[in-house]
């Protein structure tokens, strides 16, 4: 498991994949990523401190991800991240959270005291697909409610059951309303959902221009940021 990497294209930054306590929701039908957690704060902090030792501050931007939300990181890990921000001169932070923590997002902004690009796993703005098919439990009323709390949606493309129309609508929303977004091409895992190769081929052809969009990051493989396995 690689837990540190440097992203050299588009928004250059360092990224760390940390351990945390279990995801508060943990019931998304497409996800087995949440298995990377622990209930031992001591073990989590020990590993996270080792991973964070790699951070140099070379681009003054740091992204911190874990198997759920940043709010599930132990306090000692958060303290160490804050120390690193000061030590390495980090000027911008990327964090991610589930929708259920929306009312706590400002806490993190206040705590770290630097600009944060807050990501959220939206997967799709089609409410039925997101909440009934993917069981995301992100029951917002529309894009403006998402923007009230978060800066950057993470979208999912290529699951059997998803349609071209849904993807077109999602890409329209992303391009029109957000300054940053991540598009994840679905990779089959231990979940029951299957990858739709025809849909992915269509997406790659129609939305090839996204590769040149400076603030839209398309992950064709789930390890394209250099972390994970």
ChimeraX attribute file (.defattr): number of C-alpha atoms within 10 A of each C-alpha:
attribute: neighborCount
match mode: 1-to-1
recipient: residues
	/A:1	7
	/A:2	12
	/A:3	21
	/A:4	21
	/A:5	18
	/A:6	18
	/A:7	17
	/A:8	11
	/A:9	10
	/A:10	13
	/A:11	14
	/A:12	14
	/A:13	20
	/A:14	25
	/A:15	24
	/A:16	24
	/A:17	22
	/A:18	24
	/A:19	30
	/A:20	28
	/A:21	22
	/A:22	19
	/A:23	21
	/A:24	14
	/A:25	15
	/A:26	17
	/A:27	14
	/A:28	17
	/A:29	15
	/A:30	21
	/A:31	18
	/A:32	15
	/A:33	15
	/A:34	20
	/A:35	13
	/A:36	17
	/A:37	19
	/A:38	14
	/A:39	11
	/A:40	11
	/A:41	16
	/A:42	12
	/A:43	12
	/A:44	20
	/A:45	21
	/A:46	13
	/A:47	14
	/A:48	24
	/A:49	15
	/A:50	11
	/A:51	17
	/A:52	20
	/A:53	11
	/A:54	14
	/A:55	19
	/A:56	16
	/A:57	18
	/A:58	14
	/A:59	18
	/A:60	16
	/A:61	22
	/A:62	27
	/A:63	20
	/A:64	18
	/A:65	22
	/A:66	25
	/A:67	23
	/A:68	25
	/A:69	25
	/A:70	24
	/A:71	22
	/A:72	18
	/A:73	23
	/A:74	18
	/A:75	12
	/A:76	16
	/A:77	21
	/A:78	19
	/A:79	13
	/A:80	16
	/A:81	20
	/A:82	16
	/A:83	14
	/A:84	18
	/A:85	22
	/A:86	13
	/A:87	11
	/A:88	15
	/A:89	15
	/A:90	22
	/A:91	16
	/A:92	18
	/A:93	22
	/A:94	19
	/A:95	20
	/A:96	26
	/A:97	22
	/A:98	20
	/A:99	23
	/A:100	13
	/A:101	14
	/A:102	14
	/A:103	9
	/A:104	13
	/A:105	19
	/A:106	13
	/A:107	11
	/A:108	16
	/A:109	15
	/A:110	11
	/A:111	11
	/A:112	18
	/A:113	14
	/A:114	15
	/A:115	14
	/A:116	23
	/A:117	18
	/A:118	21
	/A:119	23
	/A:120	24
	/A:121	19
	/A:122	24
	/A:123	21
	/A:124	24
	/A:125	23
	/A:126	15
	/A:127	18
	/A:128	12
	/A:129	17
	/A:130	19
	/A:131	19
	/A:132	12
	/A:133	15
	/A:134	19
	/A:135	16
	/A:136	24
	/A:137	18
	/A:138	18
	/A:139	14
	/A:140	13
	/A:141	10
	/A:142	11
	/A:143	14
	/A:144	11
	/A:145	10
	/A:146	19
	/A:147	13
	/A:148	9
	/A:149	18
	/A:150	21
	/A:151	19
	/A:152	26
	/A:153	25
	/A:154	19
	/A:155	22
	/A:156	23
	/A:157	25
	/A:158	24
	/A:159	20
	/A:160	14
	/A:161	11
	/A:162	18
	/A:163	14
	/A:164	14
	/A:165	9
	/A:166	15
	/A:167	20
	/A:168	14
	/A:169	13
	/A:170	20
	/A:171	19
	/A:172	11
	/A:173	14
	/A:174	22
	/A:175	15
	/A:176	9
	/A:177	14
	/A:178	16
	/A:179	14
	/A:180	20
	/A:181	20
	/A:182	20
	/A:183	19
	/A:184	19
	/A:185	21
	/A:186	23
	/A:187	17
	/A:188	16
	/A:189	13
	/A:190	10
	/A:191	11
	/A:192	9
	/A:193	18
	/A:194	16
	/A:195	18
	/A:196	19
	/A:197	13
	/A:198	11
	/A:199	17
	/A:200	18
	/A:201	11
	/A:202	13
	/A:203	17
	/A:204	16
	/A:205	9
	/A:206	11
	/A:207	12
	/A:208	12
	/A:209	9
	/A:210	16
	/A:211	14
	/A:212	10
	/A:213	13
	/A:214	12
	/A:215	17
	/A:216	20
	/A:217	21
	/A:218	24
	/A:219	16
	/A:220	15
	/A:221	12
	/A:222	15
	/A:223	11
	/A:224	13
	/A:225	19
	/A:226	18
	/A:227	17
	/A:228	16
	/A:229	8
